[in-house]
Amino acid sequence: MPSLALDRSTVHYEDLGESRAGMPALVLLHGFPLDGRVWMSVADQLKSKTRVIVPDLPGFGRSSVSGSFSIESLADDVETLVARLRAGPFVLAGL
């Protein structure tokens, strides 16, 4: 599982499949207090159709965060992750 160091966190993620013309990347977000593993069977099915990114949000799974976090800071981290992976435009799905 690769990771990216962000300003105040390290985010581990899976980046599966490939971008396809006309198909946005799909980012799958887990619920509290889970991690990205909840999406892996779905991601495995979808990766043949589009690029699928499954992060462990900071503070969950293998990802770490220094200090506290908020819904807003988690959203900022997802936005930064997607930008650094050059995965836009994307569709966001959550649990």
C-alpha positions as CSV (number, residue, x, y, z in Angstrom):
1,M,0.0,0.0,0.0
2,P,1.7,3.2,-1.1
3,S,1.6,6.4,1.0
4,L,1.9,10.2,0.6
5,A,3.2,12.5,3.2
6,L,0.9,15.6,3.5
7,D,1.3,18.7,5.7
8,R,0.2,17.0,9.0
9,S,-0.5,13.4,8.0
10,T,0.6,10.4,6.1
11,V,-2.1,8.9,3.9
12,H,-1.9,5.3,2.8
13,Y,-4.0,4.4,-0.2
14,E,-4.7,1.9,-3.0
15,D,-4.7,3.2,-6.6
16,L,-6.2,0.6,-8.9
17,G,-7.1,0.5,-12.5
18,E,-6.5,3.1,-15.1
19,S,-8.1,6.4,-16.2
20,R,-10.3,5.9,-19.2
21,A,-11.5,8.6,-21.6
22,G,-14.8,9.9,-20.4
23,M,-14.7,8.1,-17.1
24,P,-13.7,10.1,-14.0
25,A,-11.6,8.4,-11.3
26,L,-13.6,7.0,-8.4
27,V,-12.5,7.8,-4.8
28,L,-14.1,5.5,-2.2
29,L,-14.1,6.8,1.4
30,H,-14.6,4.6,4.4
31,G,-16.8,5.4,7.4
32,F,-15.8,6.0,11.0
33,P,-13.9,4.1,12.6
34,L,-13.1,1.8,9.6
35,D,-10.4,2.0,7.0
36,G,-10.1,1.5,3.2
37,R,-10.3,-2.3,3.5
38,V,-14.1,-2.1,3.6
39,W,-14.0,-1.0,-0.1
40,M,-11.5,-3.5,-1.5
41,S,-14.0,-6.0,-2.9
42,V,-15.9,-3.2,-4.7
43,A,-12.6,-1.6,-5.9
44,D,-11.5,-5.0,-7.3
45,Q,-14.7,-5.2,-9.3
46,L,-14.5,-1.6,-10.6
47,K,-10.8,-1.4,-11.5
48,S,-11.4,-2.9,-14.9
49,K,-13.8,0.0,-15.8
50,T,-12.1,3.0,-14.3
51,R,-9.4,4.3,-11.9
52,V,-10.3,3.6,-8.3
53,I,-8.5,5.3,-5.3
54,V,-9.2,3.9,-1.8
55,P,-7.5,5.9,0.9
56,D,-7.1,5.2,4.6
57,L,-8.2,8.5,6.0
58,P,-5.7,10.1,8.4
59,G,-5.9,8.6,11.8
60,F,-7.4,5.3,10.5
61,G,-5.9,2.1,9.1
62,R,-2.3,2.6,8.2
63,S,-2.6,6.4,7.9
64,S,-1.3,8.7,10.6
65,V,-2.0,12.2,11.7
66,S,-0.2,14.6,14.1
67,G,-2.7,16.2,16.4
68,S,-6.4,16.3,16.1
69,F,-8.5,16.2,12.9
70,S,-11.9,17.4,11.7
71,I,-14.2,16.5,8.9
72,E,-12.9,19.6,7.1
73,S,-9.3,18.6,7.5
74,L,-10.0,15.1,6.2
75,A,-11.7,16.6,3.2
76,D,-8.7,18.8,2.6
77,D,-6.4,15.7,2.8
78,V,-8.5,13.8,0.3
79,E,-8.4,16.8,-2.1
80,T,-4.7,17.0,-1.7
81,L,-4.2,13.3,-2.2
82,V,-6.3,13.3,-5.4
83,A,-4.4,16.4,-6.7
84,R,-1.0,14.8,-6.1
85,L,-2.1,11.6,-7.8
86,R,-3.4,13.7,-10.7
87,A,-6.7,11.9,-10.6
88,G,-9.1,14.7,-11.3
89,P,-11.8,15.0,-12.3
90,F,-13.2,12.4,-9.9
91,V,-16.4,11.0,-8.4
92,L,-16.5,10.7,-4.6
93,A,-18.4,7.9,-2.9
94,G,-18.6,7.3,0.8
95,L,-20.0,5.0,3.5
